[in-house]
Amino acid sequence: MQTAFSLPETIALLSRTPASGEVLGLERSSRFVNAAQKRCAQYECVNARIEEVDLMLDGIPATAFDAPWCRWVACFVSSPQSLVEGLAKALKPTGVAVFHEYGDYASWRLMPPRPAINHFVAAVMESWRATGGEPDVGLTLPGLLQRSGFSVREVRPLVFTIGPADFVWQWPSTFLRSGAERLRELGRVSDLEVKMIVAELAEAERDSTTVMMTPLVLEIIATKHSNWSPNQVSAHVNAPDGNHAMECERRSGASPWRTAVEQRSILDERARRLLPEQNSSRRR
Ligand SMILES: C[S@@+](CC[C@H](N)C(=O)[O-])C[C@H]1O[C@@H](n2cnc3c(N)ncnc32)[C@H](O)[C@@H]1O
């Protein structure tokens, strides 16, 4: 059995699943669940099951499955650690987990630069953080996976440079137009800012020399250890190593993305811990 998070992954995994297998799609939004179920019925996908599940509250309703694929979901959950631990429990030994999550959302840029679109990207990141998510969650996943019984086999950046005529352009441009409106509804951008975002996008689309760099996605592929047991998870949770810093800060309710002054004091603190010889020479 394979487990997907949301509709596109479910459909994609179905094409790779034998008729004897099953794909389980997990999604929190009842609207998306209904749409996915309708789509599956339309295509007579008899070996697909879509369930309404909040991954943070309900966990993963499966055991001993072969491969989960999680795209752009870990960035919205309040605890990526719980998500990864849940996967470790539900996956069969030697099962393979695949993630596509952002590693640097702010890398989403246009050439030449467009200030209103940069503002949009920053506002999107703020809005996700305000609801407990983390756009650049991909940066924490390799460490979390290793501490939860996985070997990380591959971490690969996926970035595209595209022009308005490219098919892929439709993905970010559609999100920009609907996203600007959504940010206005949330009170995160003004009417004028929405107009500027849409106008800049239209201007960029009229200019055939425009290039868009898509936000950096990390493809992370990890295999579950064959001898892993659920008790091993919590033993590592509070390990104060460097890779774990962002997760620890998140758990304490603080954002790992801080002002330059805050960042500086965090670095000083880390230097005191990691480079004691430097501190003693400074004190002398
Ligand atoms: C940006 S969409 C990605 C959809 C799809 N995975 C894809 O790649 O196109 C994020 C999805 O994550 C779902 N989601 C967010 N938090 C969730 C949670 N705690 N449990 C289950 N689904 C969640 C949202 O409802 C939304 O459908």
PDBQT file of the ligand as one rigid body, heavy atoms in Angstrom, charges set to zero:
ROOT
HETATM    1  C1  LIG A 301      -0.438  23.333  -0.760  1.00  0.00    +0.000 C 
HETATM    2  S1  LIG A 301      -1.626  22.071  -0.556  1.00  0.00    +0.000 S 
HETATM    3  C2  LIG A 301      -0.733  20.731  -1.275  1.00  0.00    +0.000 C 
HETATM    4  C3  LIG A 301      -1.690  19.799  -1.901  1.00  0.00    +0.000 C 
HETATM    5  C4  LIG A 301      -1.032  18.593  -2.557  1.00  0.00    +0.000 C 
HETATM    6  N1  LIG A 301      -0.268  17.831  -1.577  1.00  0.00    +0.000 N 
HETATM    7  C5  LIG A 301      -0.176  18.975  -3.730  1.00  0.00    +0.000 C 
HETATM    8  O1  LIG A 301       1.011  18.695  -3.716  1.00  0.00    +0.000 OA
HETATM    9  O2  LIG A 301      -0.686  19.592  -4.654  1.00  0.00    +0.000 OA
HETATM   10  C6  LIG A 301      -1.547  21.710   1.180  1.00  0.00    +0.000 C 
HETATM   11  C7  LIG A 301      -2.581  20.666   1.596  1.00  0.00    +0.000 C 
HETATM   12  O3  LIG A 301      -2.235  20.191   2.903  1.00  0.00    +0.000 OA
HETATM   13  C8  LIG A 301      -3.451  19.975   3.597  1.00  0.00    +0.000 C 
HETATM   14  N2  LIG A 301      -3.139  19.976   5.033  1.00  0.00    +0.000 N 
HETATM   15  C9  LIG A 301      -2.607  20.986   5.756  1.00  0.00    +0.000 A 
HETATM   16  N3  LIG A 301      -2.483  20.635   7.053  1.00  0.00    +0.000 NA
HETATM   17  C10 LIG A 301      -2.944  19.356   7.144  1.00  0.00    +0.000 A 
HETATM   18  C11 LIG A 301      -3.091  18.440   8.227  1.00  0.00    +0.000 A 
HETATM   19  N4  LIG A 301      -2.760  18.789   9.485  1.00  0.00    +0.000 N 
HETATM   20  N5  LIG A 301      -3.591  17.219   7.967  1.00  0.00    +0.000 NA
HETATM   21  C12 LIG A 301      -3.937  16.866   6.710  1.00  0.00    +0.000 A 
HETATM   22  N6  LIG A 301      -3.835  17.691   5.633  1.00  0.00    +0.000 NA
HETATM   23  C13 LIG A 301      -3.349  18.925   5.855  1.00  0.00    +0.000 A 
HETATM   24  C14 LIG A 301      -4.332  21.132   3.154  1.00  0.00    +0.000 C 
HETATM   25  O4  LIG A 301      -5.692  20.886   3.416  1.00  0.00    +0.000 OA
HETATM   26  C15 LIG A 301      -3.995  21.228   1.666  1.00  0.00    +0.000 C 
HETATM   27  O5  LIG A 301      -4.837  20.457   0.882  1.00  0.00    +0.000 OA
ENDROOT
TORSDOF 0
